[in-house]
Amino acid sequence: MSKDSPGPTPGFLVWRLANKWRVAVDRAVAPLGLTHAQYSLVASLYGMQCAGERPSQRRLADHTGLEALYVSKLARALESAGLIERTRDPRDPRAVQLSLTEQGKAVTRQAITVVQHLLRQLLEPLGGLDAPRTRAFTDELMTLLDAPLAPSVPNDDITQGRTP
């Protein structure tokens, strides 16, 4: 930011907050042998399995917002660690289904407990997990996440630094 800037932009603040939370979760789940990205994958998979789903890597990528190639890489590492199983979908031989092993379920339950404790701590400045300010903050984040972005057009006036 320049000294002429009136203050940080919302984008900068969201980026800073995301990094702060990612680092905090990385540190919290490291003793369980997980990274934040791996936690996001196994916790999402745990929730989906509890709901009766056996998602494909693609479905899990869509759910988490992670790139499909990154989910594939994470899944292979988690499979090597004995936390998930990857199997071919009998309905689509190109798709790979994911499920937690018993060890994976146990580690994930521990990780969820650790991250829930951390989340309560991180949200304390807003009044805690169930506070009206936290609910309003969550609603605002959902509004931003649900808003579609127009596809970028390479080499247009904006990317070339010109104003229309």
N, C-alpha and C positions, 0 to 999 in steps of 0.2 A: 504494500500500500504506500502511496506517496504521502508527503506531508500536506498536500493540498486536498487529500481525500477527507470527506466529512466523517468517516468511520468505516468500520468493516462492513462489507457487503453481506447479505444473507447467505450467498453461496460460500463465501469464505468461512462464515460461522458454522454452517452445516458441515463443511469439510473438516474444520477443526474439531467439532463435536464428534463426528464419525471417527476421526482418528483417535481422539481421547478415549472413546468407548471401546474401539477395537483393541487398543493397547491394554486397557484395563481388563478386557475379557481374555486376551492372549495371556496375560500374567495370571489371571485367576484359574484358567483351565490347563495351563502348562503342567502342573503337577499330575494331571490325569493323562498326560501324553497327547494333548490336543492343542490345536491352534484355534484362533477365532473362526477362521473359515471352516475348519473341520467341525467345530462345535455347531456352527450354523447348519451344516449339512446333516450331522447326526441328530440334532435336536429337531430339525424339520422332518427328517425321516421317522424319528420316534413318534412325533405327533401324527404323521400320516398313517403309520402302521397301527397306532392306537385307534384310528378312525376306520381301520379295515382296508387300507390301501397298500398296494405293493407297487410303488411308483417306478417309472423308468427314470433313467438319468436325465432325460430331457424334461420330464415332468418336475423332477426335483430342481433342475436348473431354473425352470420357469417360476417355481414356488419361491426359491431363495433369491432370485435376481442375479445369480451367478452365471457366468458364461458356461455353456454346455461342455466345452473343452476343459475348463477348469474343474467342473464337477467330475468329469471323467478322471482327471488326474488325482483329485482328492479321493475319489472312490477307490481307485487302485491302491493308494497309500493306506487308506482305512481297511481295505481288504487284506493287505499285507500285514497290518497290525492285528488282524483277527476280529475287527469290530463290525464289519459288514460283509455280506455275501453279494456277489454280482452273478446273475444268471440271465441267460437269453430268455426273452419273452416268447412263450410258445405261440402267441398270436402274431408276433412280428419279429422274425429272426434278426432284424437289424437293431432292434431295441434291446437294451440291457436293463433288467429290473434290479432294484436294490432292496435289501432287507438287513436289519440289524441282527447280529448273532446274539446269543445270550450274554456273552461278555460285552458286546456293544451296547446292549440294553442297560446293563449294570453301570457301565462307564457313563453312558448318556444320562441316566437318572442322577448320578452324582454330579455331573457337569451342570445339569439343569438346576439343581439345588444351589450350587456355587454361584451360578450366573444370576439366579433370582435374588440371592442375597446381595450381590453386587448391584443389580438393577435398583433394588430398594435404596441402597446407598447413593447411587448416582442420581436418583430422582428426589432425594430428600430436599434439595433446595427448592423444588416445586411443591413441597408438602407431602411427598411420598407417593407410592405406587397408585393409591386409590384417590388421590387428591383431585379436586376440580381443575386445578391448573395443569396437572399431568394429563387428565382426560382431554382438556382443550388442546394441549400441546400435541398429543397423539392424533387428535382430529385434524389439526393443521398439517401434520406430517402426512397423514393419509390423503388429504386433499392434494398436496404437492406430488405424492407418489402416484396417485390415480390420474393426474393430468397427463394426457398424451403429449409427446413432443413431436413437432413436425420434423420429418427427416431432413438432415442437413444437405445442402446442395454444395458440392465442392466448387471452388473457384467462383463463387458468386460475389456480389459487392461486399457482403459482410466479411467473408473470409479473406478478401483482398484488402480490407481496411478502409474501403471507400464507403461513404454514406450515400444512400440513394437520393 
